[in-house]
Amino acid sequence: MHEKIAIKLANQIAQLNYDNTVLQVQNEEKDIRIAELEQLLDDATKGDD
């Protein structure tokens, strides 16, 4: 009985770790996109002094 519970918990932990990794990758992709957009904005407003 305890072994089944331990296996279920280990599987849940593995799934959460995977989900967390996916979210971290998505956040990194968004950070890159934000940096790209900030650069475009900076380039577009350089001549507006």
N, CA, C, O and CB atoms as a CASP TS submission, in Angstrom:
PFRMAT TS
TARGET T0000
AUTHOR 0000-0000-0000
METHOD Language model
MODEL 1
PARENT N/A
ATOM      1  N   MET     1       0.824  -1.209   0.000  1.00  0.00           N
ATOM      2  CA  MET     1       0.000   0.000   0.000  1.00  0.00           C
ATOM      3  C   MET     1       0.861   1.263   0.000  1.00  0.00           C
ATOM      4  O   MET     1       0.626   2.179  -0.787  1.00  0.00           O
ATOM      5  CB  MET     1      -0.934   0.004   1.213  1.00  0.00           C
ATOM      6  N   HIS     2       1.849   1.308   0.876  1.00  0.00           N
ATOM      7  CA  HIS     2       2.718   2.485   0.931  1.00  0.00           C
ATOM      8  C   HIS     2       3.499   2.659  -0.363  1.00  0.00           C
ATOM      9  O   HIS     2       3.780   3.777  -0.795  1.00  0.00           O
ATOM     10  CB  HIS     2       3.682   2.380   2.110  1.00  0.00           C
ATOM     11  N   GLU     3       3.842   1.527  -0.973  1.00  0.00           N
ATOM     12  CA  GLU     3       4.612   1.588  -2.219  1.00  0.00           C
ATOM     13  C   GLU     3       3.783   2.233  -3.325  1.00  0.00           C
ATOM     14  O   GLU     3       4.313   3.014  -4.115  1.00  0.00           O
ATOM     15  CB  GLU     3       5.068   0.176  -2.648  1.00  0.00           C
ATOM     16  N   LYS     4       2.489   1.917  -3.393  1.00  0.00           N
ATOM     17  CA  LYS     4       1.613   2.509  -4.409  1.00  0.00           C
ATOM     18  C   LYS     4       1.504   4.022  -4.210  1.00  0.00           C
ATOM     19  O   LYS     4       1.544   4.795  -5.167  1.00  0.00           O
ATOM     20  CB  LYS     4       0.211   1.860  -4.360  1.00  0.00           C
ATOM     21  N   ILE     5       1.364   4.425  -2.949  1.00  0.00           N
ATOM     22  CA  ILE     5       1.269   5.863  -2.643  1.00  0.00           C
ATOM     23  C   ILE     5       2.575   6.557  -3.014  1.00  0.00           C
ATOM     24  O   ILE     5       2.563   7.649  -3.582  1.00  0.00           O
ATOM     25  CB  ILE     5       0.943   6.092  -1.136  1.00  0.00           C
ATOM     26  N   ALA     6       3.686   5.930  -2.697  1.00  0.00           N
ATOM     27  CA  ALA     6       4.992   6.520  -3.021  1.00  0.00           C
ATOM     28  C   ALA     6       5.160   6.657  -4.527  1.00  0.00           C
ATOM     29  O   ALA     6       5.698   7.657  -5.003  1.00  0.00           O
ATOM     30  CB  ALA     6       6.134   5.667  -2.436  1.00  0.00           C
ATOM     31  N   ILE     7       4.710   5.669  -5.274  1.00  0.00           N
ATOM     32  CA  ILE     7       4.809   5.734  -6.738  1.00  0.00           C
ATOM     33  C   ILE     7       3.932   6.856  -7.286  1.00  0.00           C
ATOM     34  O   ILE     7       4.349   7.604  -8.170  1.00  0.00           O
ATOM     35  CB  ILE     7       4.403   4.384  -7.372  1.00  0.00           C
ATOM     36  N   LYS     8       2.695   6.968  -6.747  1.00  0.00           N
ATOM     37  CA  LYS     8       1.802   8.047  -7.183  1.00  0.00           C
ATOM     38  C   LYS     8       2.415   9.419  -6.899  1.00  0.00           C
ATOM     39  O   LYS     8       2.379  10.312  -7.745  1.00  0.00           O
ATOM     40  CB  LYS     8       0.437   7.927  -6.485  1.00  0.00           C
ATOM     41  N   LEU     9       2.968   9.571  -5.719  1.00  0.00           N
ATOM     42  CA  LEU     9       3.584  10.850  -5.357  1.00  0.00           C
ATOM     43  C   LEU     9       4.794  11.147  -6.231  1.00  0.00           C
ATOM     44  O   LEU     9       4.988  12.285  -6.659  1.00  0.00           O
ATOM     45  CB  LEU     9       3.995  10.847  -3.884  1.00  0.00           C
ATOM     46  N   ALA    10       5.601  10.136  -6.498  1.00  0.00           N
ATOM     47  CA  ALA    10       6.768  10.333  -7.363  1.00  0.00           C
ATOM     48  C   ALA    10       6.332  10.740  -8.758  1.00  0.00           C
ATOM     49  O   ALA    10       6.960  11.597  -9.379  1.00  0.00           O
ATOM     50  CB  ALA    10       7.621   9.058  -7.426  1.00  0.00           C
ATOM     51  N   ASN    11       5.260  10.130  -9.259  1.00  0.00           N
ATOM     52  CA  ASN    11       4.747  10.492 -10.583  1.00  0.00           C
ATOM     53  C   ASN    11       4.215  11.921 -10.601  1.00  0.00           C
ATOM     54  O   ASN    11       4.416  12.649 -11.574  1.00  0.00           O
ATOM     55  CB  ASN    11       3.644   9.519 -11.009  1.00  0.00           C
ATOM     56  N   GLN    12       3.542  12.319  -9.535  1.00  0.00           N
ATOM     57  CA  GLN    12       3.029  13.693  -9.452  1.00  0.00           C
ATOM     58  C   GLN    12       4.176  14.696  -9.410  1.00  0.00           C
ATOM     59  O   GLN    12       4.119  15.744 -10.054  1.00  0.00           O
ATOM     60  CB  GLN    12       2.132  13.864  -8.210  1.00  0.00           C
ATOM     61  N   ILE    13       5.209  14.370  -8.655  1.00  0.00           N
ATOM     62  CA  ILE    13       6.385  15.244  -8.581  1.00  0.00           C
ATOM     63  C   ILE    13       7.044  15.360  -9.950  1.00  0.00           C
ATOM     64  O   ILE    13       7.425  16.452 -10.371  1.00  0.00           O
ATOM     65  CB  ILE    13       7.399  14.712  -7.541  1.00  0.00           C
ATOM     66  N   ALA    14       7.176  14.243 -10.638  1.00  0.00           N
ATOM     67  CA  ALA    14       7.778  14.264 -11.977  1.00  0.00           C
ATOM     68  C   ALA    14       6.949  15.125 -12.923  1.00  0.00           C
ATOM     69  O   ALA    14       7.507  15.890 -13.709  1.00  0.00           O
ATOM     70  CB  ALA    14       7.908  12.831 -12.540  1.00  0.00           C
ATOM     71  N   GLN    15       5.622  15.009 -12.857  1.00  0.00           N
ATOM     72  CA  GLN    15       4.754  15.814 -13.728  1.00  0.00           C
ATOM     73  C   GLN    15       4.885  17.296 -13.396  1.00  0.00           C
ATOM     74  O   GLN    15       4.955  18.127 -14.301  1.00  0.00           O
ATOM     75  CB  GLN    15       3.282  15.369 -13.592  1.00  0.00           C
ATOM     76  N   LEU    16       4.919  17.634 -12.110  1.00  0.00           N
ATOM     77  CA  LEU    16       5.061  19.031 -11.715  1.00  0.00           C
ATOM     78  C   LEU    16       6.413  19.605 -12.152  1.00  0.00           C
ATOM     79  O   LEU    16       6.498  20.755 -12.582  1.00  0.00           O
ATOM     80  CB  LEU    16       4.899  19.167 -10.201  1.00  0.00           C
ATOM     81  N   ASN    17       7.460  18.797 -12.037  1.00  0.00           N
ATOM     82  CA  ASN    17       8.768  19.246 -12.490  1.00  0.00           C
ATOM     83  C   ASN    17       8.763  19.505 -13.995  1.00  0.00           C
ATOM     84  O   ASN    17       9.338  20.486 -14.466  1.00  0.00           O
ATOM     85  CB  ASN    17       9.838  18.213 -12.133  1.00  0.00           C
ATOM     86  N   TYR    18       8.109  18.614 -14.743  1.00  0.00           N
ATOM     87  CA  TYR    18       7.997  18.800 -16.194  1.00  0.00           C
ATOM     88  C   TYR    18       7.211  20.074 -16.505  1.00  0.00           C
ATOM     89  O   TYR    18       7.644  20.891 -17.318  1.00  0.00           O
ATOM     90  CB  TYR    18       7.315  17.573 -16.852  1.00  0.00           C
ATOM     91  N   ASP    19       6.053  20.242 -15.856  1.00  0.00           N
ATOM     92  CA  ASP    19       5.233  21.435 -16.072  1.00  0.00           C
ATOM     93  C   ASP    19       6.021  22.702 -15.755  1.00  0.00           C
ATOM     94  O   ASP    19       5.930  23.695 -16.477  1.00  0.00           O
ATOM     95  CB  ASP    19       3.960  21.376 -15.213  1.00  0.00           C
ATOM     96  N   ASN    20       6.794  22.663 -14.671  1.00  0.00           N
ATOM     97  CA  ASN    20       7.596  23.802 -14.267  1.00  0.00           C
ATOM     98  C   ASN    20       8.650  24.126 -15.334  1.00  0.00           C
ATOM     99  O   ASN    20       8.893  25.293 -15.641  1.00  0.00           O
ATOM    100  CB  ASN    20       8.266  23.528 -12.911  1.00  0.00           C
ATOM    101  N   THR    21       9.263  23.095 -15.888  1.00  0.00           N
ATOM    102  CA  THR    21      10.259  23.293 -16.939  1.00  0.00           C
ATOM    103  C   THR    21       9.627  23.943 -18.163  1.00  0.00           C
ATOM    104  O   THR    21      10.201  24.860 -18.751  1.00  0.00           O
ATOM    105  CB  THR    21      10.910  21.956 -17.326  1.00  0.00           C
ATOM    106  N   VAL    22       8.444  23.469 -18.546  1.00  0.00           N
ATOM    107  CA  VAL    22       7.730  24.053 -19.685  1.00  0.00           C
ATOM    108  C   VAL    22       7.446  25.530 -19.430  1.00  0.00           C
ATOM    109  O   VAL    22       7.647  26.364 -20.313  1.00  0.00           O
ATOM    110  CB  VAL    22       6.409  23.291 -19.952  1.00  0.00           C
ATOM    111  N   LEU    23       6.984  25.853 -18.233  1.00  0.00           N
ATOM    112  CA  LEU    23       6.686  27.250 -17.896  1.00  0.00           C
ATOM    113  C   LEU    23       7.950  28.109 -17.907  1.00  0.00           C
ATOM    114  O   LEU    23       7.915  29.260 -18.343  1.00  0.00           O
ATOM    115  CB  LEU    23       6.012  27.332 -16.522  1.00  0.00           C
ATOM    116  N   GLN    24       9.054  27.559 -17.432  1.00  0.00           N
ATOM    117  CA  GLN    24      10.307  28.310 -17.441  1.00  0.00           C
ATOM    118  C   GLN    24      10.744  28.621 -18.867  1.00  0.00           C
ATOM    119  O   GLN    24      11.203  29.729 -19.148  1.00  0.00           O
ATOM    120  CB  GLN    24      11.403  27.529 -16.711  1.00  0.00           C
ATOM    121  N   VAL    25      10.607  27.655 -19.766  1.00  0.00           N
ATOM    122  CA  VAL    25      10.955  27.870 -21.174  1.00  0.00           C
ATOM    123  C   VAL    25      10.047  28.932 -21.782  1.00  0.00           C
ATOM    124  O   VAL    25      10.517  29.811 -22.505  1.00  0.00           O
ATOM    125  CB  VAL    25      10.849  26.548 -21.975  1.00  0.00           C
ATOM    126  N   GLN    26       8.749  28.857 -21.494  1.00  0.00           N
ATOM    127  CA  GLN    26       7.815  29.857 -22.011  1.00  0.00           C
ATOM    128  C   GLN    26       8.169  31.249 -21.497  1.00  0.00           C
ATOM    129  O   GLN    26       8.105  32.222 -22.249  1.00  0.00           O
ATOM    130  CB  GLN    26       6.372  29.499 -21.620  1.00  0.00           C
ATOM    131  N   ASN    27       8.538  31.352 -20.232  1.00  0.00           N
ATOM    132  CA  ASN    27       8.930  32.638 -19.665  1.00  0.00           C
ATOM    133  C   ASN    27      10.186  33.178 -20.330  1.00  0.00           C
ATOM    134  O   ASN    27      10.281  34.374 -20.604  1.00  0.00           O
ATOM    135  CB  ASN    27       9.151  32.511 -18.165  1.00  0.00           C
ATOM    136  N   GLU    28      11.150  32.303 -20.590  1.00  0.00           N
ATOM    137  CA  GLU    28      12.368  32.729 -21.274  1.00  0.00           C
ATOM    138  C   GLU    28      12.055  33.228 -22.686  1.00  0.00           C
ATOM    139  O   GLU    28      12.625  34.221 -23.137  1.00  0.00           O
ATOM    140  CB  GLU    28      13.380  31.576 -21.330  1.00  0.00           C
ATOM    141  N   GLU    29      11.156  32.541 -23.376  1.00  0.00           N
ATOM    142  CA  GLU    29      10.755  32.963 -24.714  1.00  0.00           C
ATOM    143  C   GLU    29      10.079  34.336 -24.663  1.00  0.00           C
ATOM    144  O   GLU    29      10.316  35.183 -25.524  1.00  0.00           O
ATOM    145  CB  GLU    29       9.810  31.922 -25.346  1.00  0.00           C
ATOM    146  N   LYS    30       9.243  34.546 -23.658  1.00  0.00           N
ATOM    147  CA  LYS    30       8.567  35.837 -23.507  1.00  0.00           C
ATOM    148  C   LYS    30       9.576  36.937 -23.169  1.00  0.00           C
ATOM    149  O   LYS    30       9.477  38.053 -23.679  1.00  0.00           O
ATOM    150  CB  LYS    30       7.479  35.754 -22.411  1.00  0.00           C
ATOM    151  N   ASP    31      10.544  36.619 -22.309  1.00  0.00           N
ATOM    152  CA  ASP    31      11.583  37.599 -21.972  1.00  0.00           C
ATOM    153  C   ASP    31      12.359  38.012 -23.217  1.00  0.00           C
ATOM    154  O   ASP    31      12.679  39.188 -23.392  1.00  0.00           O
ATOM    155  CB  ASP    31      12.545  37.026 -20.916  1.00  0.00           C
ATOM    156  N   ILE    32      12.660  37.045 -24.080  1.00  0.00           N
ATOM    157  CA  ILE    32      13.364  37.347 -25.332  1.00  0.00           C
ATOM    158  C   ILE    32      12.498  38.236 -26.204  1.00  0.00           C
ATOM    159  O   ILE    32      12.989  39.212 -26.772  1.00  0.00           O
ATOM    160  CB  ILE    32      13.735  36.047 -26.089  1.00  0.00           C
ATOM    161  N   ARG    33      11.222  37.916 -26.318  1.00  0.00           N
ATOM    162  CA  ARG    33      10.308  38.717 -27.142  1.00  0.00           C
ATOM    163  C   ARG    33      10.200  40.136 -26.591  1.00  0.00           C
ATOM    164  O   ARG    33      10.203  41.099 -27.358  1.00  0.00           O
ATOM    165  CB  ARG    33       8.908  38.060 -27.203  1.00  0.00           C
ATOM    166  N   ILE    34      10.106  40.272 -25.284  1.00  0.00           N
ATOM    167  CA  ILE    34      10.044  41.604 -24.665  1.00  0.00           C
ATOM    168  C   ILE    34      11.308  42.396 -25.018  1.00  0.00           C
ATOM    169  O   ILE    34      11.227  43.570 -25.377  1.00  0.00           O
ATOM    170  CB  ILE    34       9.885  41.491 -23.113  1.00  0.00           C
ATOM    171  N   ALA    35      12.456  41.759 -24.916  1.00  0.00           N
ATOM    172  CA  ALA    35      13.717  42.433 -25.242  1.00  0.00           C
ATOM    173  C   ALA    35      13.728  42.869 -26.704  1.00  0.00           C
ATOM    174  O   ALA    35      14.193  43.963 -27.026  1.00  0.00           O
ATOM    175  CB  ALA    35      14.918  41.506 -24.954  1.00  0.00           C
ATOM    176  N   GLU    36      13.216  42.018 -27.584  1.00  0.00           N
ATOM    177  CA  GLU    36      13.148  42.373 -29.006  1.00  0.00           C
ATOM    178  C   GLU    36      12.240  43.574 -29.225  1.00  0.00           C
ATOM    179  O   GLU    36      12.577  44.484 -29.982  1.00  0.00           O
ATOM    180  CB  GLU    36      12.650  41.182 -29.835  1.00  0.00           C
ATOM    181  N   LEU    37      11.086  43.577 -28.561  1.00  0.00           N
ATOM    182  CA  LEU    37      10.149  44.692 -28.706  1.00  0.00           C
ATOM    183  C   LEU    37      10.714  45.975 -28.108  1.00  0.00           C
ATOM    184  O   LEU    37      10.521  47.055 -28.665  1.00  0.00           O
ATOM    185  CB  LEU    37       8.813  44.352 -28.045  1.00  0.00           C
ATOM    186  N   GLU    38      11.409  45.867 -26.979  1.00  0.00           N
ATOM    187  CA  GLU    38      12.031  47.047 -26.384  1.00  0.00           C
ATOM    188  C   GLU    38      13.092  47.619 -27.320  1.00  0.00           C
ATOM    189  O   GLU    38      13.238  48.836 -27.433  1.00  0.00           O
ATOM    190  CB  GLU    38      12.654  46.701 -25.018  1.00  0.00           C
ATOM    191  N   GLN    39      13.830  46.736 -27.990  1.00  0.00           N
ATOM    192  CA  GLN    39      14.849  47.198 -28.936  1.00  0.00           C
ATOM    193  C   GLN    39      14.195  47.897 -30.118  1.00  0.00           C
ATOM    194  O   GLN    39      14.674  48.938 -30.568  1.00  0.00           O
ATOM    195  CB  GLN    39      15.715  46.020 -29.425  1.00  0.00           C
ATOM    196  N   LEU    40      13.101  47.331 -30.625  1.00  0.00           N
ATOM    197  CA  LEU    40      12.382  47.971 -31.729  1.00  0.00           C
ATOM    198  C   LEU    40      11.865  49.345 -31.317  1.00  0.00           C
ATOM    199  O   LEU    40      11.956  50.305 -32.083  1.00  0.00           O
ATOM    200  CB  LEU    40      11.215  47.087 -32.194  1.00  0.00           C
ATOM    201  N   LEU    41      11.326  49.434 -30.109  1.00  0.00           N
ATOM    202  CA  LEU    41      10.825  50.712 -29.610  1.00  0.00           C
ATOM    203  C   LEU    41      11.960  51.715 -29.479  1.00  0.00           C
ATOM    204  O   LEU    41      11.825  52.876 -29.865  1.00  0.00           O
ATOM    205  CB  LEU    41      10.121  50.527 -28.259  1.00  0.00           C
ATOM    206  N   ASP    42      13.075  51.261 -28.932  1.00  0.00           N
ATOM    207  CA  ASP    42      14.245  52.124 -28.779  1.00  0.00           C
ATOM    208  C   ASP    42      14.726  52.621 -30.145  1.00  0.00           C
ATOM    209  O   ASP    42      15.011  53.806 -30.315  1.00  0.00           O
ATOM    210  CB  ASP    42      15.381  51.371 -28.051  1.00  0.00           C
ATOM    211  N   ASP    43      14.814  51.709 -31.111  1.00  0.00           N
ATOM    212  CA  ASP    43      15.249  52.086 -32.457  1.00  0.00           C
ATOM    213  C   ASP    43      14.280  53.072 -33.099  1.00  0.00           C
ATOM    214  O   ASP    43      14.701  53.996 -33.794  1.00  0.00           O
ATOM    215  CB  ASP    43      15.388  50.843 -33.337  1.00  0.00           C
ATOM    216  N   ALA    44      12.991  52.879 -32.869  1.00  0.00           N
ATOM    217  CA  ALA    44      11.975  53.716 -33.489  1.00  0.00           C
ATOM    218  C   ALA    44      11.935  55.120 -32.882  1.00  0.00           C
ATOM    219  O   ALA    44      11.523  56.071 -33.547  1.00  0.00           O
ATOM    220  CB  ALA    44      10.616  53.059 -33.357  1.00  0.00           C
ATOM    221  N   THR    45      12.357  55.252 -31.635  1.00  0.00           N
ATOM    222  CA  THR    45      12.247  56.554 -30.960  1.00  0.00           C
ATOM    223  C   THR    45      13.592  57.279 -30.868  1.00  0.00           C
ATOM    224  O   THR    45      13.660  58.360 -30.283  1.00  0.00           O
ATOM    225  CB  THR    45      11.674  56.367 -29.559  1.00  0.00           C
ATOM    226  N   LYS    46      14.652  56.715 -31.428  1.00  0.00           N
ATOM    227  CA  LYS    46      15.967  57.371 -31.338  1.00  0.00           C
ATOM    228  C   LYS    46      15.981  58.734 -31.998  1.00  0.00           C
ATOM    229  O   LYS    46      16.614  59.657 -31.484  1.00  0.00           O
ATOM    230  CB  LYS    46      17.030  56.501 -31.969  1.00  0.00           C
ATOM    231  N   GLY    47      15.306  58.885 -33.115  1.00  0.00           N
ATOM    232  CA  GLY    47      15.346  60.138 -33.842  1.00  0.00           C
ATOM    233  C   GLY    47      14.301  61.135 -33.409  1.00  0.00           C
ATOM    234  O   GLY    47      14.117  62.151 -34.080  1.00  0.00           O
ATOM    235  N   ASP    48      13.610  60.886 -32.315  1.00  0.00           N
ATOM    236  CA  ASP    48      12.500  61.746 -31.895  1.00  0.00           C
ATOM    237  C   ASP    48      12.893  62.827 -30.891  1.00  0.00           C
ATOM    238  O   ASP    48      12.014  63.420 -30.267  1.00  0.00           O
ATOM    239  CB  ASP    48      11.418  60.903 -31.301  1.00  0.00           C
ATOM    240  N   ASP    49      14.161  63.097 -30.720  1.00  0.00           N
ATOM    241  CA  ASP    49      14.608  64.086 -29.717  1.00  0.00           C
ATOM    242  C   ASP    49      14.144  65.477 -30.019  1.00  0.00           C
ATOM    243  O   ASP    49      14.444  66.405 -29.267  1.00  0.00           O
ATOM    244  CB  ASP    49      16.100  64.088 -29.615  1.00  0.00           C
TER
END
